[in-house]
């Protein structure tokens, strides 16, 4: 559900599309998703080791030997770099690969709790404030998940963001949303967690997704800004497709080539789509805001309906289908 800062309802968009088997989209904490996936992998006998940071790797015949920052090594028949937007695997594989691009947005957020704001289990609310963008949902238990997107031309350092206290963020955010919907200030004031902040980057395209027995998946290959809410989804799609390719194509390098062929176009399209969504959050001049608020109800109906978004939400990986 989209609102203007003055409280005008601008329209709504389906968060996903209900599939024929009844599957619907679910909003959940990233940490919970990671824990559930890890626990199931462990149940199936997959070993996890923590406290190692990839430093380098080399290919020796039919082996990949990985060197970690703590001086230890590991080896295997292939290496998959699922190590995020600042991937060390990517830097070693292709030192000339482009770096992630700052999108001009900061993302700031936290968790609140309120007994006066009713739960919104089926709805996320997004508010185009006059100076920043605010989003929230309220769980059945009254916990509020909220975030702010704030335009900032110069990219702040990690140290600057980490050095800003929760109380400082509260003061800044309350000033930013002064004059906008009162609910925003109520949610910020009721925040009981630390307020976190990070710069939003993406990675539109890189020339090399794989080289020899090494491949990149997820944000390491195509980092997406959070505006479309598709980062984890794209990563899991990658995992399914690369697993199918390794299952069906005997040569590792050939399997990775097939994986790239099947995934590159879609992934890069979603990254570009997400960046366009982010640009609509940063309008701050009064004339631009007025035009947006007038046009958005019509734009949402025409360009954000289930049919227009089917390409995004109905993508399906057929596990039984063989990869040629």
Beta strands, then each sheet from edge to edge (+ up, - down):
strand 1: 2-4
strand 2: 9-11
strand 3: 54-60
strand 4: 63-68
strand 5: 73-76
strand 6: 79-81
strand 7: 101-113
strand 8: 125-128
strand 9: 133-138
strand 10: 143-151
strand 11: 196-202
strand 12: 210-211
strand 13: 214-216
sheet 1: 2+ 1- 8- 9+ 10- 7+ 11-
sheet 2: 3+ 4- 5+
sheet 3: 6+ 13+ 12-
end
